[in-house]
Amino acid sequence: MPIKTHKENKEIEKAISYLVLSINQSGKNPKPVILHSIRVGLNLYNLGCPRDIVVAALLHDILEDTDTSPDDIKKKFGEKIARLIQSCSFNDKIADKTERYKEATTRCLAAGKEALIIKAADFINNIPYTLDKSVDDKMREFLRDKAWFFIEKARPIIANEKIFTELKRCFNETFNN
């Protein structure tokens, strides 16, 4: 496991505390958002990603699942982290799910490699949930198509990253068996 400086670890811990407080105050999402967000962040921490990527990964769902605003994030964690989180969040004003994930992927692509790395880690943690018995075949197919769309669009930018190799492996193990 990569060793970060004391200052970096304190900033990561601050993000975890902020995440837990924000999720517990909102109660918007019944899924285990805190655990999911921590897994996404720790995956990137363990891969040696810089602090800003780890912090943004920990908070990647906070705009979708709480009443937290981009300005709140900017004040607490800075412009770069706020930008990364915004680029990984879907636009809830887009009603069609397919259009929503395509638009979110386009924003991620525009934001660059760091945002794509966070989104790849998010997919890695979400893909196994498609095997849950509560997920019907139509939803499973939608989630497969969504992940494949991301993989194909992100490939030119992050194909050489460890996280991309892990994403492809996870996708293949889940959907090609």
N, C-alpha and C positions, 0 to 999 in steps of 0.2 A: 504494500500500500504506500503510495507516495506521501512523503512528509511535507506538509505545508508549514509556513512560518506561523508563529503564534498569532500574529496579526491576521493572517489569512484564515486561520482556523476560527478565530473570534468572529470574523465577518460571516463565515459559513454558519456558525452557531447562531448568530444574530438572525440570519435568514430562516433557519429552522424554527426559532422561537416566533418570529413574525408570521411564518406560515401557519403554525399551530394556532396562534392567537386569532388570526384572520379567519381561518376555516371554522374554528369553534364559535366565533361570533356570528358567522353568517348562516351556517347550516344549509347552504344552497344545494349541496350535492350529497346524496346519500351514499355514494361510493366511498371506498377508503382512500380519499384524496391525500391525506397526510402521508400514509405509508407509500402510496404511489410516487408522490413528489420526492420523498426522501430516497426511494430506490433509484429514481432517475438521476438525482443529484449525486448520490454515492457511486453510481456506475461511472459517471464522468470523473468524479474525484479519484476513484481507483484507477482510471485510465491516465491520470496525471494531467487532466485539463486544468487550465488556469482558474483562479478564484472566481473571476467574473462569470465564466461559463458555468461553474458549479453553482454559484448563487442563483443565477438566472434559471438554471435547471431545477433547482429546489423550488423556485417560485413560478415555474412556467405556467401553471394552471390558475394562479391566484386571481387574474383578471376575470376569468370565466366563472370561477367558483365562489367568489366573494364580492363584496361591494368595494373592494380596493380599486383605486383609480391609477392610471399611469403616473399621474402627478404624485400620488402617495409613494409609489415605488421610486420615482426619481428623487424625491426628498430624502428618502430613507437609504437608498442604495446607489443613487447616481444615474446619470443619463444613459450610459452604455447598458447597464443591466435593465433599465426600463425599456429601452429600445429592443433588446433581445427578447424580453418577455412579450412585448407587444407583437413582435414578428412571429412568435410561436402560438399566439392566441387566435382563436377563430372569431370571425365577425358574426355575432348573433343576430345581426340585422338581415343576414342572408338566410332566407327560409329553407331553400333547397339544400339538403345535406351534401349532395355531390358538388354543387357549386361552392358551398361553404368550404369544403376541404380543398378544392382546387384553388380557390382564392387564397386560403391560408398557406398552401404550399408555394404559391407564387410570391407571397410576401416573404416567406422564409428564404426563398431563392434570392430575392432582391436584397435581403439583409445579409446574406453571405454565409460563409463556411461555419461560423460559430453558431448561428441560429439553426443551421441544418444539423449540426452535431447534437444540439439539444433535442431537436425534433426526432432525430434517429433514436436517441436514448428513450424518448417518450414512447415511440412505437415499440421498441424492444420490451418495455414493461407492459404495454397494453395488449400486444398480440396474443400472448397466452390466454388472456381472458376470453378470447373467441372460442376456446375449447369448453368453456363453462356450459353446462347443460341448459342453463336459462337463455342462452343465445340461440335464436332460431337460425335456420339455414339462410334465409334472406339477409339477415343482419350479418351473419358470418361472411357471406359473399360480399356484402358492402364493405365490411372491414378489410377483407382481403384485397379488394380492388383499391381501396383507399391507401393501404400500405404499399401495394405494388406501384401505384401512381407516384407516391413519394419516392420510392426506391429509384425508379427510372428517371425522375426529374433531378434527384440529388446526386445520382451517380457521377456526372461529369465533375462535380465540385468536391465530393468527399469520398470518392471510390478508394482512395489510398489510406483512409483513416481506419483505425481499429474498430471504431464504433460501426462503421458501414459494413465491415466483414461480419461483425456480430449481428447486425440487423438482417443481413441476407441469410445467415445461418438460422436465426430465429424464425424468419419468414418461411424458409424451406422446411424446417422441422415441423412447423405448425400447419402449413397449407399443402405441402407436397408429400405428405405421408398418408 
